[in-house]
Amino acid sequence: MIIVCPLNKAHALIASHAASHAVSLLGPDTTHPVFENLAPERHLRLTFHDIVQPTDGFSPPRAADAERLVSFLQDWDSQSPMLIHCWAGISRSTAAAFT
């Protein structure tokens, strides 16, 4: 099971679904959450803005971000839920879940 949500729901959903892995996709100005029940290697933190192409003052996702995401997803055994979140839960996190 993959759970997609906004940042403000992430802690509650990690707990209620006993998620074993998490992916946080947040902008450089937003602090990544710490999920106390997850080992650091089970929480991927990616930092970039929600944009498609370079724009002055903003950081788009890079190929290295996509490679880290794919590698993290491949290491997940799919037996326990994974939570994927961004700020609003509708664009970066949804795209990551489709990956």
C-alpha distance (Angstrom), angle and dihedral (degrees) to the residues before:
residue distance angle dihedral
M1 . . .
I2 3.79 . .
I3 3.79 117.6 .
V4 3.81 117.3 -158.3
C5 3.79 118.2 -164.9
P6 3.79 147.1 142.6
L7 3.79 121.7 -90.7
N8 3.82 93.5 -102.5
K9 3.84 91.4 61.2
A10 3.82 98.5 41.1
H11 3.82 100.3 93.6
A12 3.80 94.3 47.8
L13 3.81 93.6 46.6
I14 3.81 94.0 46.5
A15 3.80 87.5 55.6
S16 3.80 99.3 41.0
H17 3.82 94.2 47.9
A18 3.83 96.8 36.1
A19 3.79 89.5 -129.2
S20 3.79 114.1 -162.9
H21 3.82 96.2 -161.1
A22 3.80 137.3 30.9
V23 3.78 137.9 -168.5
S24 3.81 119.7 -158.6
L25 3.81 117.0 -164.6
L26 3.79 108.4 -175.4
G27 3.78 140.3 151.1
P28 3.80 122.4 -101.8
D29 3.81 91.9 -101.7
T30 3.82 94.9 55.6
T31 3.79 121.9 81.4
H32 3.78 114.1 -127.8
P33 3.79 113.1 -121.5
V34 3.77 123.1 -115.7
F35 3.79 113.8 -132.1
E36 3.78 103.4 -154.6
N37 3.81 95.2 -158.5
L38 3.81 94.3 53.3
A39 3.77 124.7 81.1
P40 3.82 110.6 -123.7
E41 3.82 91.6 -112.5
R42 3.82 89.3 58.9
H43 3.81 93.5 57.1
L44 3.79 116.8 71.8
R45 3.80 113.8 -162.1
L46 3.80 116.7 -163.4
T47 3.79 121.3 -179.5
F48 3.80 123.5 -157.0
H49 3.79 139.5 111.2
D50 3.79 123.4 -94.5
I51 3.81 95.5 -104.5
V52 3.80 134.5 117.3
Q53 3.79 101.5 -145.6
P54 3.79 135.2 23.8
T55 3.78 114.0 -75.4
D56 3.79 125.1 178.3
G57 3.78 110.0 -89.5
F58 3.81 95.1 11.5
S59 3.81 132.4 94.6
P60 3.81 117.3 -138.4
P61 3.79 121.7 -156.5
R62 3.80 112.3 -85.4
A63 3.77 132.5 -146.1
A64 3.81 88.3 -105.5
D65 3.83 89.3 58.7
A66 3.80 90.9 53.5
E67 3.80 91.1 47.3
R68 3.82 91.8 51.1
L69 3.81 90.3 49.0
V70 3.81 93.8 49.8
S71 3.80 91.7 47.2
F72 3.82 91.5 49.2
L73 3.80 91.8 49.0
Q74 3.80 91.6 49.0
D75 3.81 90.4 55.0
W76 3.83 91.9 54.1
D77 3.81 111.8 97.0
S78 3.85 94.2 -150.0
Q79 3.81 91.1 -131.1
S80 3.82 96.3 108.3
P81 3.80 127.1 38.0
M82 3.78 122.0 -87.1
L83 3.79 121.2 -150.0
I84 3.80 119.5 -148.5
H85 3.78 119.0 -173.8
C86 3.76 142.4 167.4
W87 3.81 129.6 175.5
A88 3.82 97.1 -73.4
G89 3.80 101.5 13.9
I90 3.79 95.3 -127.1
S91 3.77 111.7 87.5
R92 3.82 121.6 17.7
S93 3.80 92.5 30.6
T94 3.80 94.1 45.0
A95 3.80 91.1 49.7
A96 3.81 90.3 49.5
A97 3.81 91.4 49.6
F98 3.81 90.9 53.7
T99 3.80 88.2 53.9
